[in-house]
Amino acid sequence: MRNKYDYNNDSSINGLNETLIRIEIIRFIQEVNYWLMITGFFMVIFGVLGNGLALIVINRRSLRNTSSSVFITYLAIFDTLVLIVHQTGLITSRTINSYILHCFITFFTDFVTFCSVWIMVIMTVERFIAVHSPLLARRFCTLKRARYSIYLLIFIAFTLFSLTFPLLYKIDNRQRKCVFRSQYHTIIRIIKPTIFFFIPDIILLVNLFIIYELFVARRKRTQTLINPENAINQINVALFNRQQQQLTLMLATVSLSFYIFTTPIIIDFILQRKPPDHRDIKRLKMRFLLSNLTVLWLQISSATNFLFYYLAGSKFRETCLQTFDDGYICIRRNLEKNYQRPRHSSGAVRTSNFCMEMQHIHPDYRNLAQSTSIQQTTTYISNHSSKRASNDTISSAHLNSRQISKCVLNIPEL
């Protein structure tokens, strides 16, 4: 029989093993978070630049008069916020131990992610209406209604998360962070992926119908242009529909890419319903690594929308290249202006000195080059002890720059 000392030894060994396991897991988590923070930093830079460029391009005169420009503008804003908030959460988790900050970042991450996903859904529905029913599009697909739909989405999202956040989360005083309440853990694992991913994925399936409608419209447009009688009567309508179809194809491509980035995290949410044994260190490490990689993969969707805009939208690509050309011309003009400014100032000093020397060499230079004002100004400077200046001297000082240029132009004629 085992005595009480054997049981004490076993409990001590088990406690020591659990402590070692916890220490190893903590070190692994810190190492993974460190590399995720570095990777996320470069991804944030790329995403902010890409989304910022998308904002500039989509709000140019050739594209900003469409309702889709409103959705792309707000989508770029919320995608940028998703990247920044997620990266801020990784940095503050290593530097600042504050449950208030952690709760705020948790709330704001859910809020901006929800808005980003559902803006894409609303944009897809709007494109479906525009392609399927052009008559309804004139009524519903307008700039005003697009803005109202975005404002309504933001209001609903903020109200929803403000009411449910205190009910679903609690503060863990030991870890000083927000965690799910144990009684709602299973429900959250079902509801959260449903409203963030499952329902949007189902609605975004209408992109398949949109692509089919675009194919049919393209074939009809080709037949219209082949027939001379119809081409003369419908050329303007065909051009307008072509622009709308190019924009629709671009947005449909972005929506379909959403499946590529969300499928791994959906699978991970399902797998997390059965957590691994806490004693299996390898499985714990693998589960933590895969969970964070799926989140990182989801963040990539917020950073790469600009690439899909550029590759799939010919009008967007053309406007983007024009934006680069305009920016290059503007920078070049500013550099030339800054370079020529000191040259003009130094040139003016050399010209005035040269004209003063010419006055001593040629006594009649006043009659040849009309430099009376220059001589009077020079006389005034040399005789500055006189406190009163003549009217001729004052008036000549105002015309000094123009008559210096005359002096320079008349010098070769001497």
Number of C-alpha atoms within 10 A of each C-alpha: 4 6 7 9 9 11 11 11 11 12 12 12 12 12 12 12 13 14 12 12 16 15 12 14 17 13 12 15 14 14 12 16 19 15 11 16 18 14 13 23 18 11 21 24 14 15 27 21 15 20 25 16 17 24 21 15 24 21 17 14 9 12 17 17 14 17 20 23 22 22 23 23 19 18 26 24 19 22 25 24 20 26 26 19 18 21 20 15 18 17 16 14 16 11 8 11 13 14 17 13 17 20 20 12 18 19 18 18 18 18 20 23 21 22 23 23 21 22 21 22 20 19 26 25 17 20 26 21 17 21 22 14 11 14 12 12 16 11 10 16 20 16 16 11 14 21 15 11 15 20 12 12 17 18 11 13 17 18 12 12 17 13 10 10 15 13 12 18 19 15 17 13 9 6 11 15 19 22 16 16 16 11 9 12 14 13 11 14 15 13 12 14 18 14 14 19 20 16 13 20 20 10 13 22 15 19 21 12 14 23 18 12 16 21 13 11 17 16 11 13 19 12 13 18 15 11 10 11 10 12 17 11 11 14 14 11 11 19 12 10 18 16 15 19 23 17 22 26 21 20 24 27 18 21 24 16 15 21 16 12 19 21 16 17 21 16 13 17 16 12 14 13 12 8 10 14 9 12 12 10 15 12 14 15 17 11 17 15 15 14 19 17 17 20 16 19 17 18 24 19 20 29 23 18 24 22 15 16 23 18 12 19 21 16 18 22 16 12 20 20 14 13 16 13 12 12 12 11 12 12 12 12 12 11 11 11 11 11 11 11 11 11 10 11 10 10 11 15 10 11 15 19 10 15 20 14 11 16 15 10 10 11 9 13 18 16 9 13 19 16 22 16 21 24 17 17 20 16 12 19 11 10 11 11 8 9 7 8 12 10 9 12 18 15 12 19 17 11 12 17 13 9 19 21 13 14 22 14 11 13 14 7 7 8
